[in-house]
Amino acid sequence: MTQKDRERDLRAIQSIAFDRGYELTHVITIDGATYMPITLIAYTAAKQSADAVVAPSAHHFGEQGEKLAHAVTLETWAGTVARIGWDPTR
């Protein structure tokens, strides 16, 4: 990913957060070398007490985005994936 791509993605994240009424407080960068990226995102969101994780597209969550929604609400240009509540009886 080039610096130009990173800057574009950051502008998109800032716009999505603003449009949805979130205060952007922390940004992490995930790339192909990131170990266990979904775990890192979920951990960071929990540590920061985040209401949501914002990304330019669901593509940024890879194939694990659905699993991430068990931990936190996901926000992208395409829309919102609300956090999936945990049912301890299942």
N, C-alpha and C positions, 0 to 999 in steps of 0.2 A: 504494500500500500504506500502510495506516495504521500508526501506532506500535503499536497493539494487535495488528495482524497480525504485525508484526516481532517483538514480544515473544512471541507464541504460537509463531512459527516457531523462535525461539531456544530456547525451552523444549523444543520437540520435538527439535531438533538435540542439545541437551544430553542428553535422555533416551535418544535412539537411540545416541549415542556411549557413554554409560554402560552401557547394556544390552549393547552389543557389545564392551565392554572396551577402548574407545579413550580416550585422554586428549585432550580437546579443547584445542588450543593456539592456533588461529587461526580467526577467523570473517570472511568477506567478505560484503558485501551486494551482490546483483545486482538491477538493476531494468531496466525497458524502455529506459533511456537508456545502459546499460552497453555500451561498444563491445567487440565480439567476446567475449561472456561465457564461452563454452566455452574459448576460448584463455586468457582470464584465469584461469579456475578451474584449468585444467591447469598453467599456468605457476606459479600460486601454490602448488598442491599439490607440484609438483616443487621449487620454491624452499624450501618448508617441510619437504621430505622426508616428506610425508604418506603414511601407509599407506592412507588412505581419505578420500573426500569424503562428508560427511553432509548430507542434506537431508530435509525432512519427507516429500517424495514425489518420484517420478520427474518429475512435472510441472514441478518446479523446474529441471530440466535441459533442458526444452523438447525439441525434436526432435533435438537433438544429443547426448543422453545416451549413446547407443550409441557415438558417437565418443569421448566422454570416457572411457569404459571402456577405451580403448586406453592411457590414461595412468595411470589410478588406479582402485582399487576404489570402487564407489559403494554407499553405505548409505542406505536409506530405511526407513520403517515397513514397507513391503511386503516388504522383504528385501534381499539382497545381490546386486549384480552384480559378480562378480569381475573384476579387471583382466584384459584380454585380452592374452595374450602376443604379442609382436611376432616374426614369422618373417621374418628377413632374406632368405630364399630365395624369398619370394613376390613 
